[in-house]
Amino acid sequence: MSASAMRETSAVDPAGGGAVVRFIRRRPLVSFFLWAYTVGQVLPWSVTAAGLADRAWLMSGSVVVSTFVGLLLPALVITRIADGPEALRGLWRRAVKMRVGVAWYAAAFLLVPAVTLAVGVLVGGGPPDRSVRFLLSTLGPHFLLPLLVTFVLINWWEEVTWMGFVQARLQDWRGPLLAAVLVAPLFALQHSSLAAGQGLVPGAVLLLLLAVLAVPFRIALGWAYNRTGSLFLVGLIHAAGNATTGGDGVNAGYLRHLYPGNSNVTMAHLLAMVLLGLLVLIVTRGRLLGADTPKPPERSRRAAATAHATKDES
């Protein structure tokens, strides 16, 4: 056996390596959550605990660091340890896959913002300034700029982790619908430091509401991923919703700029994704897999079972 073949075999052999490596291979998702909800949350929670959550640049910076250190880093490392280098390369290929068809980009740049704006108007009523000049002049600084910033710094890598690593792994284990339901509260918990900045009771209510609304949100994103195999697209859809509402944390999103002081409209993108998620369920009849659904890496029967930890994590 060649040296490269031996490295490939040892990368997915649950019996190889030290105690930590063996634990990661047996329980990749547990290993990820142990890191993501501890080390990954140190900075955002520190900002909140210090009473500095209202300083947008500081909280936004902590979220960016948390995205890379708390989410992307463990997802990449655990993929390499549990599934081997070829699985890691496959995850990267899906992360940078941009050729998905014009209709998908139209959905990201037009459909998601349009539905979100419609929901925002229903929630907030007519904006104070309805002039065409004002509405068009704010598109650049309050939609395109936040879209670029939040996509490049947060949402792209957030979805490489949550969709490409967590939800795809759960989907391979329990199917796409249940995977979306399971990921929703876990995804919401990632935002606990942001919710805590609102106070204990309001923060708990906000977190619970986010967990419920995140179910159709994860369904819609899961369907887009399964139809295209593109994590780039999934991150873009996510970023488009954020840019239409709250923005990137520093630059106000489109609805936040149209409705200054009205925090209710910042939930519009989640409500819009609820509608789109329900529409996906109705149109597909719950069949969220597609011809382009990425296939899991080839593994031995024993390795496949331990990689998803079906006995330990079910």
N, C-alpha and C positions, 0 to 999 in steps of 0.2 A: 504494500500500500504506500502511495506517495505521501510526502509530508503534508501537502495541501489537503489530500483526502483525509488524513488523520486529523487535521485541524477542523475540517468540516464535521467529522464524526463526533469529536470531543465537544464541539460547540453545542450539540443537542443531546448529548448523552447525560441523562439525569444522574448517573452514578459518578460522573467525573467531577474534578475540581474540589475546592474546599467547602466548608459548611455553608458559607454565605452563597456561593455559586450554586450549590445543590438546592438550597432553599429557593433561590430565584428561578431555577429551572422547574422545580415542582410547583411553585406558586407565583407565576409571573405577575398576575394582577394584584395579588396581595402585596408583593414586593413594591410594585409601583405605587399603590395607595399609601403604604407606610412611609415612603419618601415624599410623595406629593403633598400629603396633609400634615407633614411635620416640617422637614427642611424647606419644602417648597412654599410654605406659608409663613415662614419666619419674618420676612420683610414686610408683606402687607399687614400682618397682625401687629408688628412692631409700630408701624405708622398709625394704625387705628388705636392701639393701646396708649400711645403717646398723645392722643388727641389731635393728631395732625391730618386726619382723613380729609379735612376741608381744603387742604393745600393740594390742588389738583395735580400739579407737576410732580409732587413727592409721591402721592399715591399711585399715579400713572407709572412713574419710574419703577416703583416697587412691583407693580403688576407685570411690567415688561421683564424684569429680572426673574420674577417668579415663573413666568411662562417658559423661559429658557432653562432655568436651573431646576425648577420644581416639576415641570411637565415634560418638555422636550428631551432633556438630558436623560432622565431615567427611562423614558420610552425607547430611546435609541440604544442605550446600554443593555436594557433587559431584552430587547429584541435580538441583539447580537449574542447575548449569553444563552437565551432560551431557544432561539430558532436558527442561529448561525448567521454568517456573513451574507449569504445569498438573500435571506429574508430581510436583512437590513438594507441591502441594495434595492430590493423590491419596494420596501417602504419609501425609500428616497425617490425612486422612479415615480411612484404614485403622488408623492409630494410635489413634484415639479412637472407633472403631466398637464400640459396646457391645451392640447388638441382635443377638444371635446365637442365642437360644433357651435355654430353661431347662436342657435336657439338657447343653449345653456347660458351663454354669456348675456343674452337678452334677458333671461330669467333673473340673473344676478344683478344686472345694471338697471333693468327697467321694471320687471314684474315685482320683485321684492320691494324696491323703494315705492312703487306705485301703490301696492296694497298697504304698505306701512303708512304712507301719507294719508290714504283714505281712512285708515283706522284712527290716525292721529287727529284728523279733522272731526271724526265722529266723537272722539273723546274730548277734544279741546274746543270744538266749535270753530267758527271762522277765525283765521289769524288776524291780529290787530291791523297789520299792513298787508293788504291784498293786491297791491299794485303789481303788474306784470314785471316792471323794472326791478322792484325789490325782490320778487320771487326768483327771478333769473340771476340777478347779481349775486345772490347768496349761494348759488349752487357750487361755485368754485371753492370758496373758503369754508363752507359749512356742509358740503357733501363730498366733493372729490378729494379735498385735502384730508379730512378725517378718514375717508375710505382708504386712502393710500397708507396713512400712518398706522391705523389700527390693523390693516391687513398685513403689512410688512413686519410690524413689531409684535403683534399679538395673535390675531385670529388665524392666520395661516398655520403657525406652529401649534396653536391651540388645537386645531382640527387634525393636524398630523398626529397629535397625541390622542385626543378624545375619539376621533373617528378612526384614524388609521391604526392605532394600537389598541385602545380599550374596546370601542364599540365593534370594530371588525372582529376582534378576538372573541367577544361575547356572542356575536352573530354566528360565528363558526361553531360555537358551542350550543347556543340555545335558539338560533333563528333571529331574523332581523327585527321583528316586532318586539319580542321580549328583550332583546338587546337594547333597543331604544328606551324601553320602560325602565330597565335596570340602570342605564347610564344617566338618565335624567336627574335623579336625586344626587348622584355622585358628582355630576357636572355642576349642579346647583351649589353643592357644598364647597366647591372650589371658590365660590364668591362669598364665603362666610365673612371674611374680613370687611368686605364692602358693605354687607348687610349690617354688620355689627356697628358700623359707624352711624346707623340710624337710631341706635338705642336697643336695649335688650328685647323688649316685647315687639316693637315695630320691626326690628331686624329678624326676629324669629318668624314673624308672619310673612315678611318679604321673602325669606328663604324658602318657606313652605310653598308660597305662591309660585316662586321661581321653579321649584321642583315639579310642580303640577304642570305649569305651562311649558316646561322644557320637554315633556314627553312628545307632543306633536312636533316640536322644534327638532328633536333628535330623529323623529320619524322622517320628516321632510329632508333633512340633511343625509340621513342614511339612504334614502331612496336615490337622491342625486349621486351619492358616492357609488352605490351599487349599479347604477345605470351608466356611469362614466369611468369609474375607477380613478377619479381625479380628486386628490386632496386639495390641490390648488383651487379647484372650483368650489369645493365645500367651504374652504376658508374665505373665499371671495363672497359667497352668499352670506356667510356669517357677518363679514365685515360690512357688507352693504346695508344690512339691517341696523347694525350699530351706528354707522355713519348717518343714516336717515333719522335716527332718534337722538341718542345722547352724545354721539361724537366719539373722540378718541381719548377723552379724559382731560385734555387741555383745550383743544378746539371744539367748540360746541357743534353738535350735529344739527341737521337741517330743521327738525321739528323743535329742538330746544331753542334754536335761534328764532324761529317763527313765533314761538309761545314762551317768551321769557318769563320765568317765575312759575310756570306750570309744569310741575314734575310728573304729572300724570301721563303726559304724552310720551315720556321716555320709555314707557312700557309698550308702546305701539308696535315695535318690531316683534316682541314676543307674541302679542295678540295676532299680528299678521301671520306669523309662522304657525300659530294654532290653526288659523283658517287654511293655510296652504298645506299643513300636515294632514288635516282632516280631508281636504280635497284629494291629496295623494292616496289616502286610505280608500276613499270611495272609488276613485278612478281605477286603482290597481287591485281593488278588493283584497287588500292586505298582502298582495304578492310584491314584496319590495325588492326581491332579487332580480337581476337582469343578466343579459348575455355578457356584459362587461364587468360583472361582479368579480373582484379579485379573488383568486383561489389561494387557500392557505398553502404554506410551503410544504413540500414533501417531507414526511417524517415517518419514522418507524411507529408501529402501533403503540408501543410503550411511551415513546417520546411525545407522540401526539396527545396521549391521555394526560401525561404529566405537564405538558406545556400549558394546557388549559386548566389543569388541576381540577378535573371534573369530580374526583373523589373528595378532594379537600375543600373545594370552594362552593360546592353545590349546596 
